[in-house]
Amino acid sequence: MTARAELHGDELIARRHLRATPERVWTAFTSPGGIAAFWGGSHATVPPESVTVDLRPGGAFALDTRAPDGASRRLRFVYLSISAPHELVFDEPVTGLRTTVTIRPAADGTDLTVHQRRLPPELRSTRAVDGLASILDALATHLQHDEPTPGRSTT
């Protein structure tokens, strides 16, 4: 299964079922190693050493993305609310883009929804839709390859 993403005016909503526990999905979204593993999707890489996380309301996380042509961009987000392991809300302070990540247990894993609001005009595009879907697909791949070892805690 692949991610489904839809653009509605200044909102972008992506959904993906993941065969991992909500706790593992939460860890991927809140740890530097997890973020580096999937955030670039199919269109960029994220150097692990570039990721910083201050997981608290008012705290921030930041990362560098590197496109295939070598272009690099620093991204920074500020956490508004944190409800482990169910919901993260964060803003991108320059554009005002608000992202809500909702993690819900499902019978055989987790249903994930990423809802972005107040998209700036340059992100109201098919490329942005495809980019967010590829990020969630990269997350699924990361979680599949990062299977927990029996007896080892993943939280």
Residue, then its C-alpha position, 0 to 999 in steps of 0.5 A: m500500500t502506498a500513501r494517499a495525498e490530496l490537496h484542497g486549497d491551502e490544505l494538504i492531507a496525506r494518509r498511510h497505513l503502517r505495519a508498525t506500532p504507534e510507539r515505533v511511528w512516534t519514535a520515527f517522528t520524534s528522534p533524530g535518527g528516525i527523522a533522518a531516515f525518512w524525511g527527504g522521501s524520494h526527492a532529498t536526503v537528510p544528513p543524520e548529523s543535521v537533525t536536532v530535536d527539542l521535543r516539548p511545546g515551544g521546542a523545535f526540530a530542524l534538519d537539512t535536506r539535500a536534493p539530488d542536484g546538491a542544493s541544500r535547505r535548512l528546515r525548522f519547525v516549532y512544536l505547538s503540542i505533543s501528545a505521545p504517541h498520538e499527535l504532534v502539531f508543529d509550525e514552520p515559523v517563516t511561512g506559518l505552515r501548520t502540520t498535524v501528525t495523527i497516529r492511530p492504532a489499527a488492527d495490524g499496525t498504525d493509521l497515520t494522517v499528516h494534515q498541513r494547513r496554511l500552505p504557502p502558494e508555492l506548496r499548493s502543487t502536484r509536486a508537494v502532494d507527491g513529495l508528502a506521499s513519498i515521505l510517508d512511503a519512505l517512513a513505511t520502508h524505514l519502519q519495515h527495515d528497522e524491525p525490532t529485535p525480539g526482546r529489545s525495547t523500541t520505545 
